């Protein structure tokens, strides 16, 4: 499966524009970052800069096994502490 099918750029681009407030996210390139053990990780690049996209794997999943919302909430809660975490868009 091509990674474009996994991130669906035509659906993701408007979400990125709304989340960042930057129209330049209408056009971006993507590359799969290999080596992840579970959730898929992509680097997205546009004239606006670069972002990392994380998403659950495809296929049958156990409920809550790959809860990306939980991952984001934990990272947001750690923001501003001594624990290094990325900004969540």
C-alpha positions in Angstrom: 0.0 0.0 0.0 1.5 3.4 -1.0 1.8 5.8 1.9 -0.4 8.3 0.1 -3.3 5.9 0.7 -2.4 5.9 4.4 -2.4 9.7 4.8 -4.9 10.7 2.1 -3.4 14.1 1.2 -6.7 15.4 -0.3 -8.4 15.0 3.1 -5.4 15.8 5.3 -4.4 19.1 3.5 -7.5 21.1 4.6 -7.1 19.8 8.2 -3.5 21.0 8.2 -4.5 24.4 6.9 -7.1 24.8 9.6 -4.9 23.5 12.4 -1.9 25.7 11.4 -3.7 28.7 9.9 -1.2 28.4 7.0 -2.6 28.0 3.5 0.8 26.6 2.3 -0.2 23.3 3.8 -2.6 22.8 0.8 0.5 21.3 -1.0 2.9 19.1 0.8 5.1 16.1 0.3 5.3 13.1 2.6 7.7 10.3 3.5 7.3 7.3 5.7 9.8 7.2 8.6 10.9 3.6 8.8 11.7 1.8 12.1 8.5 2.5 14.0 7.4 -0.5 16.0 3.7 0.2 16.1 2.1 3.4 15.0 3.0 4.8 11.6 5.1 8.0 11.4 5.4 10.3 8.4 7.4 13.5 7.8 5.3 16.1 6.0 7.0 19.0 4.3 5.6 22.1 2.6 6.7 25.7 2.0 5.4 26.3 5.5 7.9 23.9 7.1 7.8 20.4 8.4 5.5 18.4 10.6 5.5 14.8 11.9 2.3 12.9 11.4 1.5 9.8 13.6 -1.3 7.4 12.9 -2.4 4.0 13.9 -1.5 1.0 11.7 -4.0 -0.4 9.2 -5.9 -3.6 9.8 -7.8 -5.0 12.7 -6.9 -3.3 16.0 -7.8 -4.0 19.5 -9.9 -1.2 21.0 -7.7 1.6 22.4 -4.5 -0.3 21.4 -3.3 2.6 19.2 -5.0 5.6 20.8 -3.4 8.6 19.1 -5.6 10.9 21.1 -4.2 9.6 24.3 -0.7 10.0 23.0 -1.4 13.6 22.1 -3.1 14.4 25.5 -0.1 13.0 27.4 2.4 15.0 25.3 0.3 18.2 25.8 0.1 17.6 29.5 3.9 17.3 29.6 4.4 20.5 27.6 6.0 23.2 29.8 7.7 20.6 32.1 11.3 19.4 32.0 10.2 16.5 29.8 11.0 17.3 26.1 7.9 16.8 24.0 7.0 18.2 20.5 4.3 20.8 20.0 1.0 19.2 19.0 -0.8 20.6 16.0 
